[in-house]
Amino acid sequence: MKKIVALGMAVLMLMSLAVCAFAIEGESPDKPGTEYKLTVIAGPGGTAEGKKNDDGTYTITAYPDDGHTFTGWELTGDYEIISGSLTDLVMVIRLKSDVVAIASFDGKKPVKPWEDNKAPQTGNMILPVALVAVVSLFGCAYAVKRSFNA
């Protein structure tokens, strides 16, 4: 009976690992109709906004305060510029992933949320999942070997 239980547990753990690996691989599919997030941040000396257009593109606009000048956009993520440029007050972009657009004024760059020590840290989950998978496989192998030797 111990052998059957150990073998069943090993099969169950292997099946759960296969499901986890598939979920990680398919986390960000590039499918038509996928919604991406645009985050617009303004540095000191102005404001900025972004709005979604009817055709699925986004218009980002920078508004310098009195006495300040706009110095440019810094964008992270995958995007396509439809009109304008990184130095124009108004730019139209198409998102191909989540994008953060930062408007800078008077050469001062704003504090980026991911560089703030108070911001939550996120990262790639492949390493922890792989570590759990390897430990689980060794545990299963040990349990099966021990049950067959008993």
Backbone as CSV, one residue per row, in Angstrom:
resi,resn,N_x,N_y,N_z,CA_x,CA_y,CA_z,C_x,C_y,C_z
1,MET,0.815,-1.196,0.000,0.000,0.000,0.000,0.863,1.267,0.000
2,LYS,1.967,1.213,0.759,2.866,2.365,0.814,3.414,2.694,-0.570
3,LYS,3.709,1.647,-1.331,4.262,1.849,-2.671,3.246,2.541,-3.581
4,ILE,2.011,2.152,-3.483,0.966,2.761,-4.328,0.768,4.221,-3.955
5,VAL,0.737,4.514,-2.649,0.565,5.904,-2.195,1.748,6.755,-2.647
6,ALA,2.980,6.241,-2.480,4.168,6.996,-2.888,4.166,7.248,-4.392
7,LEU,3.813,6.233,-5.157,3.773,6.387,-6.609,2.677,7.386,-7.011
8,GLY,1.526,7.305,-6.366,0.437,8.258,-6.642,0.842,9.691,-6.325
9,MET,1.519,9.894,-5.206,1.995,11.237,-4.836,3.008,11.748,-5.858
10,ALA,3.896,10.873,-6.323,4.891,11.282,-7.312,4.219,11.716,-8.604
11,VAL,3.239,10.947,-9.053,2.521,11.300,-10.287,1.771,12.616,-10.106
12,LEU,1.106,12.787,-8.959,0.362,14.022,-8.690,1.286,15.232,-8.689
13,MET,2.454,15.121,-8.069,3.396,16.244,-8.027,3.932,16.563,-9.425
14,LEU,4.219,15.546,-10.213,4.698,15.794,-11.580,3.633,16.484,-12.423
15,MET,2.383,16.084,-12.254,1.300,16.719,-13.006,1.140,18.184,-12.591
16,SER,1.254,18.475,-11.294,1.109,19.863,-10.851,2.260,20.713,-11.356
17,LEU,3.463,20.148,-11.455,4.598,20.901,-11.998,4.398,21.202,-13.476
18,ALA,3.829,20.274,-14.217,3.572,20.513,-15.638,2.579,21.645,-15.812
19,VAL,1.560,21.728,-14.972,0.581,22.815,-15.047,1.239,24.146,-14.727
20,CYS,2.104,24.197,-13.697,2.801,25.441,-13.338,3.682,25.922,-14.483
21,ALA,4.407,25.028,-15.117,5.293,25.416,-16.215,4.489,25.982,-17.373
22,PHE,3.338,25.430,-17.687,2.497,25.932,-18.766,1.975,27.321,-18.429
23,ALA,1.555,27.543,-17.190,1.012,28.829,-16.782,2.072,29.919,-16.875
24,ILE,3.304,29.617,-16.525,4.377,30.609,-16.597,4.673,30.944,-18.052
25,GLU,4.714,29.955,-18.893,5.009,30.156,-20.312,3.930,31.004,-20.962
26,GLY,2.679,30.868,-20.528,1.584,31.569,-21.176,1.112,32.810,-20.457
27,GLU,1.923,33.354,-19.539,1.475,34.502,-18.755,1.177,35.740,-19.591
28,SER,1.973,36.058,-20.598,1.750,37.272,-21.376,1.633,36.948,-22.860
29,PRO,0.527,36.346,-23.262,0.372,36.025,-24.676,0.218,37.282,-25.505
30,ASP,0.740,37.250,-26.719,0.625,38.395,-27.618,-0.530,38.124,-28.573
31,LYS,-1.761,38.332,-28.073,-2.961,38.056,-28.849,-3.642,39.364,-29.224
32,PRO,-4.318,39.378,-30.335,-5.116,40.557,-30.656,-6.188,40.738,-29.594
33,GLY,-6.438,41.985,-29.237,-7.458,42.276,-28.237,-6.924,42.290,-26.815
34,THR,-5.641,41.990,-26.625,-5.063,42.031,-25.291,-4.957,43.479,-24.838
35,GLU,-5.415,43.758,-23.628,-5.354,45.114,-23.088,-4.034,45.311,-22.349
36,TYR,-3.366,46.412,-22.635,-2.138,46.758,-21.940,-2.369,48.021,-21.137
37,LYS,-1.570,48.222,-20.111,-1.723,49.352,-19.206,-0.719,50.449,-19.545
38,LEU,-1.202,51.678,-19.601,-0.348,52.847,-19.780,-0.335,53.623,-18.477
39,THR,0.852,53.887,-17.941,1.015,54.705,-16.741,1.773,55.959,-17.141
40,VAL,1.215,57.130,-16.830,1.852,58.401,-17.180,2.268,59.101,-15.887
41,ILE,3.538,59.490,-15.829,4.108,60.153,-14.657,4.715,61.472,-15.108
42,ALA,4.480,62.528,-14.329,5.068,63.836,-14.632,6.110,64.169,-13.572
43,GLY,7.234,64.667,-14.040,8.271,65.110,-13.119,7.958,66.498,-12.585
44,PRO,8.803,67.015,-11.689,8.606,68.363,-11.151,8.650,69.400,-12.278
45,GLY,7.733,70.343,-12.237,7.709,71.407,-13.230,6.611,71.259,-14.262
46,GLY,5.686,70.337,-14.049,4.604,70.190,-15.011,3.691,69.026,-14.675
47,THR,2.729,68.801,-15.560,1.801,67.684,-15.426,1.768,66.927,-16.751
48,ALA,1.172,65.756,-16.727,1.062,64.953,-17.943,-0.174,64.077,-17.838
49,GLU,-0.699,63.708,-18.997,-1.862,62.828,-19.020,-1.787,61.910,-20.230
50,GLY,-2.539,60.827,-20.142,-2.659,59.908,-21.263,-4.115,59.536,-21.438
51,LYS,-4.531,59.377,-22.683,-5.912,58.960,-22.936,-5.927,57.968,-24.079
52,LYS,-6.869,57.023,-23.980,-7.009,56.008,-25.010,-7.885,56.557,-26.128
53,ASN,-7.440,56.381,-27.354,-8.191,56.821,-28.526,-9.107,55.704,-29.015
54,ASP,-10.061,56.059,-29.852,-11.024,55.082,-30.371,-10.364,53.963,-31.177
55,ASP,-9.231,54.252,-31.819,-8.568,53.248,-32.650,-7.613,52.349,-31.854
56,GLY,-7.605,52.483,-30.521,-6.757,51.647,-29.678,-5.392,52.241,-29.391
57,THR,-5.064,53.366,-30.012,-3.800,54.036,-29.710,-3.992,54.907,-28.466
58,TYR,-2.900,55.462,-27.978,-2.945,56.333,-26.808,-2.278,57.657,-27.141
59,THR,-2.862,58.742,-26.673,-2.260,60.063,-26.812,-1.728,60.472,-25.444
60,ILE,-0.432,60.787,-25.388,0.151,61.291,-24.152,0.519,62.743,-24.364
61,THR,0.208,63.560,-23.364,0.401,65.002,-23.477,1.077,65.516,-22.222
62,ALA,2.090,66.374,-22.407,2.801,67.003,-21.295,2.419,68.473,-21.229
63,TYR,2.234,68.981,-20.007,1.864,70.383,-19.786,2.885,70.999,-18.830
64,PRO,3.840,71.809,-19.363,4.809,72.446,-18.474,4.155,73.554,-17.643
65,ASP,4.570,73.689,-16.387,4.120,74.801,-15.548,4.763,76.093,-16.040
66,ASP,4.211,77.221,-15.616,4.792,78.519,-15.976,6.253,78.574,-15.537
67,GLY,7.104,79.018,-16.446,8.524,79.147,-16.151,9.314,77.855,-16.338
68,HIS,8.659,76.777,-16.738,9.346,75.500,-16.964,9.212,75.095,-18.430
69,THR,10.144,74.279,-18.888,10.076,73.775,-20.258,10.081,72.248,-20.242
70,PHE,9.397,71.694,-21.214,9.340,70.246,-21.363,10.633,69.782,-22.021
71,THR,11.269,68.748,-21.447,12.533,68.273,-22.007,12.412,66.935,-22.719
72,GLY,11.325,66.201,-22.500,11.153,64.961,-23.248,10.437,63.871,-22.479
73,TRP,10.114,62.814,-23.233,9.462,61.627,-22.689,10.491,60.526,-22.521
74,GLU,10.337,59.746,-21.461,11.096,58.508,-21.299,10.055,57.397,-21.177
75,LEU,10.073,56.468,-22.116,9.088,55.386,-22.120,9.781,54.058,-21.894
76,THR,9.162,53.230,-21.058,9.640,51.871,-20.851,8.552,50.923,-21.312
77,GLY,8.932,49.792,-21.823,7.970,48.828,-22.353,8.074,48.794,-23.864
78,ASP,7.217,47.993,-24.464,7.229,47.829,-25.918,6.087,48.661,-26.507
79,TYR,6.414,49.552,-27.429,5.428,50.459,-28.009,5.860,50.850,-29.412
80,GLU,4.921,51.444,-30.131,5.199,51.966,-31.475,4.738,53.415,-31.503
81,ILE,5.599,54.324,-31.971,5.219,55.735,-32.096,4.430,55.899,-33.384
82,ILE,3.199,56.373,-33.268,2.339,56.603,-34.422,2.553,58.019,-34.954
83,SER,2.599,58.993,-34.042,2.900,60.371,-34.452,3.601,61.084,-33.305
84,GLY,4.395,62.094,-33.667,5.172,62.827,-32.679,6.508,62.153,-32.443
85,SER,7.219,62.651,-31.419,8.519,62.083,-31.064,8.695,62.217,-29.562
86,LEU,9.778,61.685,-29.046,10.037,61.720,-27.611,10.272,63.129,-27.078
87,THR,10.480,64.097,-27.975,10.688,65.479,-27.530,9.466,66.366,-27.778
88,ASP,8.380,65.810,-28.321,7.155,66.581,-28.562,6.247,66.544,-27.341
89,LEU,5.527,67.653,-27.113,4.572,67.706,-26.004,3.475,66.656,-26.158
90,VAL,3.056,66.407,-27.393,1.987,65.448,-27.665,2.540,64.333,-28.543
91,MET,2.247,63.113,-28.156,2.725,61.970,-28.917,1.629,60.903,-28.903
92,VAL,1.452,60.210,-30.027,0.488,59.113,-30.123,1.278,57.826,-30.251
93,ILE,0.933,56.845,-29.395,1.649,55.572,-29.398,0.666,54.407,-29.423
94,ARG,1.158,53.257,-29.877,0.394,52.006,-29.811,1.154,51.098,-28.845
95,LEU,0.468,50.590,-27.842,1.098,49.743,-26.845,1.229,48.316,-27.360
96,LYS,2.397,47.735,-27.096,2.625,46.326,-27.409,2.916,45.544,-26.129
97,SER,2.930,46.266,-25.006,3.079,45.700,-23.665,2.655,46.802,-22.699
98,ASP,2.712,46.537,-21.405,2.470,47.609,-20.445,3.583,48.636,-20.618
99,VAL,3.218,49.929,-20.573,4.179,51.009,-20.823,4.080,52.044,-19.717
100,VAL,5.234,52.551,-19.288,5.311,53.675,-18.364,5.901,54.845,-19.147
101,ALA,5.178,55.978,-19.169,5.634,57.186,-19.865,5.941,58.246,-18.818
102,ILE,7.161,58.746,-18.820,7.587,59.750,-17.850,7.898,61.042,-18.584
103,ALA,7.202,62.114,-18.195,7.447,63.434,-18.779,8.434,64.185,-17.890
104,SER,9.495,64.714,-18.502,10.505,65.466,-17.754,10.445,66.938,-18.139
105,PHE,10.688,67.780,-17.151,10.646,69.226,-17.341,11.931,69.822,-16.790
106,ASP,12.449,70.838,-17.457,13.659,71.551,-17.035,14.837,70.615,-16.772
107,GLY,14.881,69.492,-17.432,15.991,68.561,-17.272,15.948,67.748,-15.997
108,LYS,14.955,67.944,-15.135,14.844,67.165,-13.904,14.022,65.915,-14.197
109,LYS,14.527,64.778,-13.742,13.789,63.531,-13.933,13.059,63.188,-12.640
110,PRO,11.834,62.708,-12.755,11.092,62.335,-11.555,11.630,61.044,-10.950
111,VAL,11.298,60.824,-9.695,11.644,59.560,-9.055,10.765,58.483,-9.673
112,LYS,11.391,57.446,-10.171,10.638,56.365,-10.794,10.111,55.451,-9.695
113,PRO,8.860,55.016,-9.797,8.274,54.192,-8.737,9.085,52.935,-8.450
114,TRP,9.681,52.329,-9.461,10.421,51.090,-9.240,11.787,51.332,-8.622
115,GLU,12.236,52.617,-8.518,13.499,52.920,-7.862,13.294,53.398,-6.436
116,ASP,12.049,53.566,-6.011,11.716,54.000,-4.658,11.843,52.805,-3.727
117,ASN,12.545,52.972,-2.617,12.733,51.859,-1.682,11.421,51.378,-1.075
118,LYS,10.387,52.197,-1.103,9.112,51.833,-0.510,8.240,51.045,-1.481
119,ALA,8.599,51.024,-2.749,7.789,50.324,-3.753,7.937,48.820,-3.578
120,PRO,6.856,48.074,-3.780,6.971,46.622,-3.674,7.862,46.075,-4.789
121,GLN,8.644,45.098,-4.440,9.556,44.505,-5.412,8.904,43.273,-6.021
122,THR,8.865,43.227,-7.325,8.364,42.052,-8.019,9.466,41.565,-8.929
123,GLY,9.361,40.356,-9.363,10.411,39.848,-10.226,9.973,38.612,-10.970
124,ASN,10.925,38.015,-11.586,10.679,36.831,-12.383,10.422,35.648,-11.456
125,MET,9.320,34.944,-11.662,8.950,33.825,-10.807,9.475,32.482,-11.314
126,ILE,10.213,32.462,-12.399,10.667,31.197,-12.957,11.658,30.509,-12.016
127,LEU,12.594,31.248,-11.427,13.588,30.637,-10.560,12.954,29.983,-9.335
128,PRO,12.075,30.652,-8.576,11.459,29.965,-7.433,10.646,28.736,-7.840
129,VAL,9.912,28.822,-8.941,9.117,27.679,-9.393,10.033,26.534,-9.802
130,ALA,11.127,26.839,-10.485,12.072,25.795,-10.888,12.707,25.152,-9.662
131,LEU,13.041,25.951,-8.656,13.627,25.420,-7.430,12.646,24.483,-6.730
132,VAL,11.390,24.885,-6.626,10.367,24.025,-6.025,10.214,22.742,-6.834
133,ALA,10.256,22.859,-8.156,10.125,21.681,-9.015,11.265,20.696,-8.778
134,VAL,12.487,21.191,-8.710,13.639,20.308,-8.510,13.568,19.636,-7.147
135,VAL,13.264,20.409,-6.109,13.150,19.833,-4.764,12.034,18.797,-4.722
136,SER,10.915,19.088,-5.365,9.792,18.143,-5.392,10.169,16.859,-6.116
137,LEU,10.871,16.994,-7.229,11.292,15.803,-7.969,12.225,14.926,-7.140
138,PHE,13.178,15.552,-6.454,14.071,14.771,-5.610,13.301,14.122,-4.463
139,GLY,12.348,14.840,-3.892,11.524,14.274,-2.824,10.715,13.098,-3.315
140,CYS,10.126,13.225,-4.494,9.348,12.126,-5.079,10.241,10.920,-5.359
141,ALA,11.385,11.179,-5.935,12.301,10.080,-6.251,12.730,9.360,-4.979
142,TYR,13.029,10.104,-3.934,13.436,9.507,-2.666,12.304,8.674,-2.072
143,ALA,11.078,9.224,-2.099,9.927,8.502,-1.548,9.663,7.216,-2.318
144,VAL,9.744,7.265,-3.638,9.504,6.077,-4.453,10.602,5.042,-4.208
145,LYS,11.857,5.477,-4.165,12.969,4.557,-3.929,12.844,3.900,-2.571
146,ARG,12.500,4.694,-1.571,12.381,4.167,-0.213,11.214,3.180,-0.109
147,SER,10.123,3.484,-0.817,8.970,2.573,-0.732,9.264,1.256,-1.436
148,PHE,10.053,1.270,-2.515,10.393,0.036,-3.202,11.425,-0.767,-2.448
149,ASN,12.277,-0.103,-1.655,13.298,-0.794,-0.869,12.737,-1.303,0.453
150,ALA,11.552,-0.850,0.839,10.994,-1.255,2.139,10.398,-2.631,2.113
